[in-house]
Amino acid sequence: MSKTFLEQIPVMPTNESDVSSIIGLVDKMLTVKKQITQLSEKKTDERDALEQEALDIDSAIDKAIYKIYSLTDKETKVVESFFTQ
């Protein structure tokens, strides 16, 4: 990836509250992913619950980013459709 490409990505200014919220979510995600890894490949109710929790955290992170960029519902759908293709 070239530096020129990265320079084109808009970086929005954020406030401390937004940053703290995202850091907390990322820390929580890392903890949950570690717990999933420790369960190995065993398919259990606990693993299912942790995987759902990871999906919920991922969604919360996405929503926090959409808020920072002030995306409308329409813009959010465009972004999400890109990742579900």
VOBA-132740 format. One record per residue: residue number from 1; x, z, y of N, C-alpha, C in turn. Coordinates in pm, whole numbers. Example, Ala and Ser with C-alpha at 12.3 -4.5 7.8 and 13.67 -1.06 7.14 Angstrom:
! VOBA-132740
<pos: 1 | n_x: 1319 | n_z: 780 | n_y: -569 | ca_x: 1230 | ca_z: 780 | ca_y: -450 | c_x: 1320 | c_z: 780 | c_y: -330>
<pos: 2 | n_x: 1285 | n_z: 708 | n_y: -225 | ca_x: 1367 | ca_z: 714 | ca_y: -106 | c_x: 1290 | c_z: 787 | c_y: 3>
END
This chain:
! VOBA-132740
<pos: 1 | n_x: 84 | n_z: 0 | n_y: -116 | ca_x: 0 | ca_z: 0 | ca_y: 0 | c_x: 90 | c_z: 0 | c_y: 124>
<pos: 2 | n_x: 59 | n_z: -87 | n_y: 215 | ca_x: 145 | ca_z: -99 | ca_y: 332 | c_x: 104 | c_z: -1 | c_y: 443>
<pos: 3 | n_x: 199 | n_z: 30 | n_y: 526 | ca_x: 175 | ca_z: 120 | ca_y: 639 | c_x: 72 | c_z: 58 | c_y: 733>
<pos: 4 | n_x: 76 | n_z: -72 | n_y: 749 | ca_x: -18 | ca_z: -141 | ca_y: 836 | c_x: -161 | c_z: -119 | c_y: 790>
<pos: 5 | n_x: -183 | n_z: -126 | n_y: 659 | ca_x: -317 | ca_z: -104 | ca_y: 605 | c_x: -364 | c_z: 38 | c_y: 634>
<pos: 6 | n_x: -278 | n_z: 136 | n_y: 613 | ca_x: -315 | ca_z: 275 | ca_y: 635 | c_x: -343 | c_z: 305 | c_y: 781>
<pos: 7 | n_x: -272 | n_z: 240 | n_y: 870 | ca_x: -294 | ca_z: 261 | ca_y: 1013 | c_x: -430 | c_z: 213 | c_y: 1059>
<pos: 8 | n_x: -495 | n_z: 126 | n_y: 983 | ca_x: -626 | ca_z: 73 | ca_y: 1020 | c_x: -740 | c_z: 166 | c_y: 983>
<pos: 9 | n_x: -713 | n_z: 267 | n_y: 902 | ca_x: -818 | ca_z: 361 | ca_y: 860 | c_x: -845 | c_z: 457 | c_y: 975>
<pos: 10 | n_x: -972 | n_z: 462 | n_y: 1019 | ca_x: -1001 | ca_z: 553 | ca_y: 1131 | c_x: -997 | c_z: 699 | c_y: 1084>
<pos: 11 | n_x: -926 | n_z: 781 | n_y: 1159 | ca_x: -919 | ca_z: 923 | ca_y: 1129 | c_x: -991 | c_z: 995 | c_y: 1241>
<pos: 12 | n_x: -1097 | n_z: 1066 | n_y: 1205 | ca_x: -1179 | ca_z: 1133 | ca_y: 1303 | c_x: -1122 | c_z: 1271 | c_y: 1336>
<pos: 13 | n_x: -1130 | n_z: 1310 | n_y: 1461 | ca_x: -1091 | ca_z: 1447 | ca_y: 1494 | c_x: -1191 | c_z: 1544 | c_y: 1433>
<pos: 14 | n_x: -1143 | n_z: 1655 | n_y: 1385 | ca_x: -1233 | ca_z: 1753 | ca_y: 1322 | c_x: -1213 | c_z: 1889 | c_y: 1384>
<pos: 15 | n_x: -1312 | n_z: 1974 | n_y: 1362 | ca_x: -1297 | ca_z: 2110 | ca_y: 1410 | c_x: -1251 | c_z: 2198 | c_y: 1294>
<pos: 16 | n_x: -1208 | n_z: 2316 | n_y: 1326 | ca_x: -1153 | ca_z: 2409 | ca_y: 1226 | c_x: -1255 | c_z: 2443 | c_y: 1117>
<pos: 17 | n_x: -1381 | n_z: 2452 | n_y: 1154 | ca_x: -1487 | ca_z: 2484 | ca_y: 1059 | c_x: -1500 | c_z: 2376 | c_y: 952>
<pos: 18 | n_x: -1498 | n_z: 2249 | n_y: 995 | ca_x: -1507 | ca_z: 2137 | ca_y: 900 | c_x: -1387 | c_z: 2137 | c_y: 805>
<pos: 19 | n_x: -1270 | n_z: 2158 | n_y: 862 | ca_x: -1148 | ca_z: 2159 | ca_y: 781 | c_x: -1152 | c_z: 2272 | c_y: 679>
<pos: 20 | n_x: -1190 | n_z: 2391 | n_y: 723 | ca_x: -1197 | ca_z: 2506 | ca_y: 632 | c_x: -1298 | c_z: 2484 | c_y: 521>
<pos: 21 | n_x: -1410 | n_z: 2424 | n_y: 555 | ca_x: -1515 | ca_z: 2397 | ca_y: 456 | c_x: -1464 | c_z: 2301 | c_y: 349>
<pos: 22 | n_x: -1398 | n_z: 2194 | n_y: 391 | ca_x: -1347 | ca_z: 2096 | ca_y: 295 | c_x: -1235 | c_z: 2156 | c_y: 211>
<pos: 23 | n_x: -1148 | n_z: 2233 | n_y: 272 | ca_x: -1041 | ca_z: 2298 | ca_y: 195 | c_x: -1101 | c_z: 2390 | c_y: 90>
<pos: 24 | n_x: -1203 | n_z: 2465 | n_y: 126 | ca_x: -1269 | ca_z: 2553 | ca_y: 30 | c_x: -1330 | c_z: 2476 | c_y: -86>
<pos: 25 | n_x: -1394 | n_z: 2364 | n_y: -55 | ca_x: -1454 | ca_z: 2281 | ca_y: -160 | c_x: -1347 | c_z: 2222 | c_y: -252>
<pos: 26 | n_x: -1238 | n_z: 2177 | n_y: -195 | ca_x: -1129 | ca_z: 2119 | ca_y: -275 | c_x: -1066 | c_z: 2226 | c_y: -364>
<pos: 27 | n_x: -1045 | n_z: 2344 | n_y: -310 | ca_x: -992 | ca_z: 2454 | ca_y: -392 | c_x: -1085 | c_z: 2487 | c_y: -507>
<pos: 28 | n_x: -1214 | n_z: 2489 | n_y: -478 | ca_x: -1313 | ca_z: 2516 | ca_y: -583 | c_x: -1311 | c_z: 2406 | c_y: -689>
<pos: 29 | n_x: -1298 | n_z: 2282 | n_y: -645 | ca_x: -1292 | ca_z: 2169 | ca_y: -739 | c_x: -1170 | c_z: 2181 | c_y: -830>
<pos: 30 | n_x: -1057 | n_z: 2215 | n_y: -773 | ca_x: -935 | ca_z: 2230 | ca_y: -853 | c_x: -951 | c_z: 2340 | c_y: -958>
<pos: 31 | n_x: -1016 | n_z: 2449 | n_y: -920 | ca_x: -1040 | ca_z: 2558 | ca_y: -1014 | c_x: -1131 | c_z: 2514 | c_y: -1128>
<pos: 32 | n_x: -1238 | n_z: 2445 | n_y: -1093 | ca_x: -1333 | ca_z: 2398 | ca_y: -1195 | c_x: -1267 | c_z: 2296 | c_y: -1288>
<pos: 33 | n_x: -1192 | n_z: 2203 | n_y: -1231 | ca_x: -1123 | ca_z: 2103 | ca_y: -1314 | c_x: -1022 | c_z: 2169 | c_y: -1409>
<pos: 34 | n_x: -955 | n_z: 2272 | n_y: -1361 | ca_x: -861 | ca_z: 2345 | ca_y: -1447 | c_x: -936 | c_z: 2411 | c_y: -1562>
<pos: 35 | n_x: -1051 | n_z: 2469 | n_y: -1533 | ca_x: -1132 | ca_z: 2532 | ca_y: -1637 | c_x: -1178 | c_z: 2429 | c_y: -1740>
<pos: 36 | n_x: -1217 | n_z: 2312 | n_y: -1693 | ca_x: -1259 | ca_z: 2205 | ca_y: -1784 | c_x: -1143 | c_z: 2165 | c_y: -1874>
<pos: 37 | n_x: -1026 | n_z: 2149 | n_y: -1816 | ca_x: -907 | ca_z: 2111 | ca_y: -1893 | c_x: -875 | c_z: 2215 | c_y: -1999>
<pos: 38 | n_x: -890 | n_z: 2342 | n_y: -1965 | ca_x: -860 | ca_z: 2450 | ca_y: -2061 | c_x: -956 | c_z: 2451 | c_y: -2179>
<pos: 39 | n_x: -1075 | n_z: 2394 | n_y: -2160 | ca_x: -1171 | ca_z: 2388 | ca_y: -2270 | c_x: -1139 | c_z: 2275 | c_y: -2367>
<pos: 40 | n_x: -1040 | n_z: 2195 | n_y: -2333 | ca_x: -998 | ca_z: 2084 | ca_y: -2417 | c_x: -1111 | c_z: 1983 | c_y: -2428>
<pos: 41 | n_x: -1126 | n_z: 1923 | n_y: -2543 | ca_x: -1228 | ca_z: 1821 | ca_y: -2563 | c_x: -1356 | c_z: 1877 | c_y: -2624>
<pos: 42 | n_x: -1364 | n_z: 2007 | n_y: -2638 | ca_x: -1483 | ca_z: 2068 | ca_y: -2697 | c_x: -1604 | c_z: 2043 | c_y: -2609>
<pos: 43 | n_x: -1711 | n_z: 1995 | n_y: -2671 | ca_x: -1836 | ca_z: 1972 | ca_y: -2597 | c_x: -1921 | c_z: 2096 | c_y: -2613>
<pos: 44 | n_x: -1927 | n_z: 2176 | n_y: -2508 | ca_x: -2003 | ca_z: 2301 | ca_y: -2512 | c_x: -2094 | c_z: 2310 | c_y: -2391>
<pos: 45 | n_x: -2185 | n_z: 2406 | n_y: -2395 | ca_x: -2272 | ca_z: 2428 | ca_y: -2280 | c_x: -2188 | c_z: 2467 | c_y: -2157>
<pos: 46 | n_x: -2083 | n_z: 2545 | n_y: -2181 | ca_x: -1997 | ca_z: 2586 | ca_y: -2071 | c_x: -1929 | c_z: 2464 | c_y: -2007>
<pos: 47 | n_x: -1880 | n_z: 2374 | n_y: -2091 | ca_x: -1815 | ca_z: 2253 | ca_y: -2039 | c_x: -1915 | c_z: 2167 | c_y: -1962>
<pos: 48 | n_x: -2035 | n_z: 2154 | n_y: -2018 | ca_x: -2139 | ca_z: 2076 | ca_y: -1949 | c_x: -2170 | c_z: 2136 | c_y: -1812>
<pos: 49 | n_x: -2179 | n_z: 2269 | n_y: -1806 | ca_x: -2208 | ca_z: 2336 | ca_y: -1678 | c_x: -2094 | c_z: 2315 | c_y: -1578>
<pos: 50 | n_x: -1971 | n_z: 2323 | n_y: -1625 | ca_x: -1856 | ca_z: 2302 | ca_y: -1538 | c_x: -1850 | c_z: 2157 | c_y: -1488>
<pos: 51 | n_x: -1880 | n_z: 2063 | n_y: -1577 | ca_x: -1879 | ca_z: 1922 | ca_y: -1535 | c_x: -1987 | c_z: 1896 | c_y: -1430>
<pos: 52 | n_x: -2103 | n_z: 1960 | n_y: -1446 | ca_x: -2209 | ca_z: 1945 | ca_y: -1346 | c_x: -2167 | c_z: 2009 | c_y: -1214>
<pos: 53 | n_x: -2102 | n_z: 2124 | n_y: -1223 | ca_x: -2053 | ca_z: 2191 | ca_y: -1103 | c_x: -1951 | c_z: 2103 | c_y: -1030>
<pos: 54 | n_x: -1865 | n_z: 2035 | n_y: -1105 | ca_x: -1767 | ca_z: 1944 | ca_y: -1045 | c_x: -1838 | c_z: 1829 | c_y: -973>
<pos: 55 | n_x: -1943 | n_z: 1775 | n_y: -1034 | ca_x: -2020 | ca_z: 1668 | ca_y: -969 | c_x: -2085 | c_z: 1718 | c_y: -841>
<pos: 56 | n_x: -2138 | n_z: 1841 | n_y: -845 | ca_x: -2202 | ca_z: 1899 | ca_y: -726 | c_x: -2100 | c_z: 1921 | c_y: -614>
<pos: 57 | n_x: -1982 | n_z: 1969 | n_y: -650 | ca_x: -1876 | ca_z: 1990 | ca_y: -550 | c_x: -1833 | c_z: 1856 | c_y: -491>
<pos: 58 | n_x: -1818 | n_z: 1756 | n_y: -575 | ca_x: -1780 | ca_z: 1622 | ca_y: -529 | c_x: -1882 | c_z: 1570 | c_y: -429>
<pos: 59 | n_x: -2009 | n_z: 1590 | n_y: -459 | ca_x: -2116 | ca_z: 1547 | ca_y: -368 | c_x: -2108 | c_z: 1623 | c_y: -236>
<pos: 60 | n_x: -2080 | n_z: 1753 | n_y: -242 | ca_x: -2068 | ca_z: 1833 | ca_y: -120 | c_x: -1950 | c_z: 1787 | c_y: -34>
<pos: 61 | n_x: -1841 | n_z: 1750 | n_y: -99 | ca_x: -1725 | ca_z: 1698 | ca_y: -25 | c_x: -1762 | c_z: 1566 | c_y: 43>
<pos: 62 | n_x: -1829 | n_z: 1478 | n_y: -31 | ca_x: -1873 | ca_z: 1351 | ca_y: 28 | c_x: -1960 | c_z: 1376 | c_y: 151>
<pos: 63 | n_x: -2058 | n_z: 1466 | n_y: 137 | ca_x: -2148 | ca_z: 1494 | ca_y: 249 | c_x: -2074 | c_z: 1551 | c_y: 370>
<pos: 64 | n_x: -1974 | n_z: 1634 | n_y: 345 | ca_x: -1895 | ca_z: 1689 | ca_y: 455 | c_x: -1819 | c_z: 1578 | c_y: 528>
<pos: 65 | n_x: -1766 | n_z: 1484 | n_y: 452 | ca_x: -1694 | ca_z: 1370 | ca_y: 513 | c_x: -1791 | c_z: 1281 | c_y: 590>
<pos: 66 | n_x: -1908 | n_z: 1255 | n_y: 533 | ca_x: -2008 | ca_z: 1173 | ca_y: 603 | c_x: -2047 | c_z: 1239 | c_y: 736>
<pos: 67 | n_x: -2057 | n_z: 1371 | n_y: 736 | ca_x: -2091 | ca_z: 1445 | ca_y: 858 | c_x: -1981 | c_z: 1429 | c_y: 962>
<pos: 68 | n_x: -1856 | n_z: 1441 | n_y: 920 | ca_x: -1745 | ca_z: 1426 | ca_y: 1014 | c_x: -1748 | c_z: 1289 | c_y: 1081>
<pos: 69 | n_x: -1780 | n_z: 1185 | n_y: 1003 | ca_x: -1784 | ca_z: 1049 | ca_y: 1056 | c_x: -1920 | c_z: 1013 | c_y: 1115>
<pos: 70 | n_x: -2013 | n_z: 1110 | n_y: 1117 | ca_x: -2147 | ca_z: 1090 | ca_y: 1175 | c_x: -2218 | c_z: 969 | c_y: 1116>
<pos: 71 | n_x: -2208 | n_z: 954 | n_y: 984 | ca_x: -2272 | ca_z: 840 | ca_y: 918 | c_x: -2423 | c_z: 860 | c_y: 913>
<pos: 72 | n_x: -2495 | n_z: 753 | n_y: 936 | ca_x: -2640 | ca_z: 756 | ca_y: 921 | c_x: -2674 | c_z: 748 | c_y: 772>
<pos: 73 | n_x: -2801 | n_z: 768 | n_y: 738 | ca_x: -2842 | ca_z: 756 | ca_y: 598 | c_x: -2814 | c_z: 615 | c_y: 546>
<pos: 74 | n_x: -2838 | n_z: 516 | n_y: 630 | ca_x: -2814 | ca_z: 377 | ca_y: 590 | c_x: -2665 | c_z: 353 | c_y: 563>
<pos: 75 | n_x: -2580 | n_z: 404 | n_y: 650 | ca_x: -2435 | ca_z: 388 | ca_y: 632 | c_x: -2387 | c_z: 463 | c_y: 508>
<pos: 76 | n_x: -2443 | n_z: 580 | n_y: 485 | ca_x: -2408 | ca_z: 659 | ca_y: 367 | c_x: -2442 | c_z: 582 | c_y: 239>
<pos: 77 | n_x: -2557 | n_z: 518 | n_y: 237 | ca_x: -2598 | ca_z: 439 | ca_y: 120 | c_x: -2503 | c_z: 322 | c_y: 96>
<pos: 78 | n_x: -2456 | n_z: 260 | n_y: 204 | ca_x: -2361 | ca_z: 150 | ca_y: 190 | c_x: -2231 | c_z: 201 | c_y: 127>
<pos: 79 | n_x: -2182 | n_z: 313 | n_y: 178 | ca_x: -2057 | ca_z: 371 | ca_y: 124 | c_x: -2075 | c_z: 407 | c_y: -23>
<pos: 80 | n_x: -2185 | n_z: 476 | n_y: -55 | ca_x: -2207 | ca_z: 518 | ca_y: -193 | c_x: -2228 | c_z: 400 | c_y: -287>
<pos: 81 | n_x: -2289 | n_z: 294 | n_y: -239 | ca_x: -2310 | ca_z: 177 | ca_y: -325 | c_x: -2176 | c_z: 111 | c_y: -359>
<pos: 82 | n_x: -2081 | n_z: 120 | n_y: -268 | ca_x: -1948 | ca_z: 64 | ca_y: -293 | c_x: -1881 | c_z: 132 | c_y: -412>
<pos: 83 | n_x: -1900 | n_z: 262 | n_y: -425 | ca_x: -1834 | ca_z: 338 | ca_y: -531 | c_x: -1911 | c_z: 337 | c_y: -663>
<pos: 84 | n_x: -2034 | n_z: 287 | n_y: -664 | ca_x: -2111 | ca_z: 284 | ca_y: -789 | c_x: -2115 | c_z: 145 | c_y: -850>
<pos: 85 | n_x: -2042 | n_z: 52 | n_y: -791 | ca_x: -2039 | ca_z: -85 | ca_y: -845 | c_x: -1955 | c_z: -93 | c_y: -970>
END
